[in-house]
Amino acid sequence: MRVWDINPKHLCRKHLLAEHRELHGLWNILTKHKAKGGYSKHPETLRWVGKQKALYNRHEILVKEFSRRGYEHRTPLDKKLAIGAGGQQIFINTIKEQKEILQKKPCKCLLAFH
């Protein structure tokens, strides 16, 4: 489970779509309070607790990237549930570390950084 903190224009198709899917999972955990264990205790989930607005904002950035690439987006989030802090200041990995992780993957992420 991961929500990247880098600009999504640097993500390959696979990682962009995976982040979007996982973001929706996080959103459901945080806004519907359905999960009691498992992913509700995952470090990625915990860093978004009280930051649904920031998670909503990240989703909107992903949606803009979808549009830029010509992808259709059909899964909007309910803006009324976007409460709490509007920005994310907690990172599991620094931006630099996230770039290094992506550079080691066999995909086209971060080509603009090479």
N, C-alpha and C positions, 0 to 999 in steps of 0.2 A: 504494500500500500504506500503510495507516494503522491504528494502534490508538490511539483517542482516550484522553485522560486525564481527561476530564470524566465526570460521573455519566451513565450511559447513559439515565436517565429523561429527559434533555434531548435525546436523539437522535430524529430522525424514524425511521419504519419503515425507510426505504431505508438510512440510515446505520447504524442498529443492525444490520440484517442483513448489510450489507457489512462492518462491522467484525468480526462473528462469523466470516464466511467467511475474511477475511484473517487473523484470529487463528489459525484452523485451519491455514492455509498456513504461517504463522510457526512454529507448534508442530511441524509436520512437518519443516520445515527444521532446527529446533533439536534435536529429539529423535531424528530418524531420519537426520540428516546426509546427506540425499539430494542436496541442491543444492550444487554446487561453485562456481558463478558466479551471475550474474544476481541474483536476490533474496537470495542468501546474503550479498551485499556491500551490500545496500540499507541506508541509514541506519536505517530502522525495524527491520530485522532485527538489525542490530548493537547497537542499544540494549537488546535483550532477551537477548543472549548472556550465559549464566550467571545468568539470571533466569527460568528456566522456572517456578519457584514463583510469581513475580509474575504471569507470563503466565497461569498456571493460575487464580490468584485473580481476574484480570480476566475470564477466561472465566466463572467462577462468578457474578460480578456481572452479566455479560450474560445468563446463564441465568436469574437471578432476575428481571431485567427482562422477559425473554421470558415467564416465568410470569405476572408482573403484568399483562402485556398480553394474556394468553390464548393465546400462541403455544406450539406444541409444540416440545420440544427433544429431538432424537434422536442427538446427536453428542457424547457425553461425552468428556473427555480422561482419559488414564490418570494417575491421581494419583501413581502410583509414579515417574513421570517428572518430577514437579514438584519439581525440585531447584534449588539456588542461592538467591539472594536472594529474599525474599518481597515486596519492594516495588520500585517503579521510581522512581529519582531523576534519570534522564536524560530530557530532553525535547527533541524536535526543534523544537517550538514551545511557548512557555509556555502555561499554561491560558488566560490572557487572549487570546493570539494565536489559540489554537484556537477560542475563542468567537467572535472576530472573523471567522475563516475561515468558520465555520458560519453566522454571521449574514448573510454575503454570498451564501450559496447559496439557490437558489429552492426552499426546502423549509420544513418546520415545525420544524426544529431550534431549540432554545433559546427557544422561545416564553415559557418561564417567566422568562427573563432580561430580557425587554423591559420 
